[in-house]
Amino acid sequence: MASTSIFMEYISEQIAEAENISYKKMFGEYAVYCDEKVVALVCDNQLFVKPTAAGREMLGANLHEAPPYPGAKLHFRITEELDDKKLLSSIIAATAKELPAPKPKKPKQPKVKK
């Protein structure tokens, strides 16, 4: 089941305090960016945050891990925390801070006609 744009907009509002938030639709699901880093995925109308030490500490006893899609690595599945804007924004910001910067993209080579 693909995620709905309504759910993604809700998540976007909930994490807006983290600043520099954007998202991109991919294969019916969404990648969530903070400071140009992929920090979370929205799959089947559920939020999955990339695992980091800071996120693990902030979630504490409420930590639930699950893969966002079959074959994926485990992420933090956010459940009860979805309605807590401050906590959710803090988790996203801390995750972005801990993740490495994205690798620079190689410039596209012009296509050569044969």
Residue, then its C-alpha position, 0 to 999 in steps of 0.5 A: m500500500a502506498s503512503t498518502s500525500i495527506f499523511m506525508e503532509y501531516i508528518s512534514e508539519q510535525i517535524a517542521e521545527a527541525e528546519n530545512i525539511s523536504y521530502k520526495k516521492m519515490f515508488g509510492e512512498y516518501a524519503v524525508y530530508c533534513d539538511e539535504k540528508v535522508v533522515a527518514l522514510v514514510c512507507d505504508n503511512q508509517l514513519f521510519v527514522k534512520p537509526t542513530a545513537a541520538g535517536r536511540e537515546m531520545l526514544g528510550a523505552n519507546l524504541h521500536e525497530a522494523p524495516p520500512y520495506p522488505g529487505a531493508k535495514l532496521h529503522f526506528r518505527i515511530t508510533e506514539e511519538l507522532d503527535d509530539k511535535k517537539l520530540l519528533s522534530s528533535i529526533i529528526a534534527a539529531t538524526a540529521k546532525e549525526l548522519p554524514a553529509p551526502k556524497p557530491k553527485k558526479p556531473k552528468q556526461p553529455k550523451v554522445k550520439k553514435 
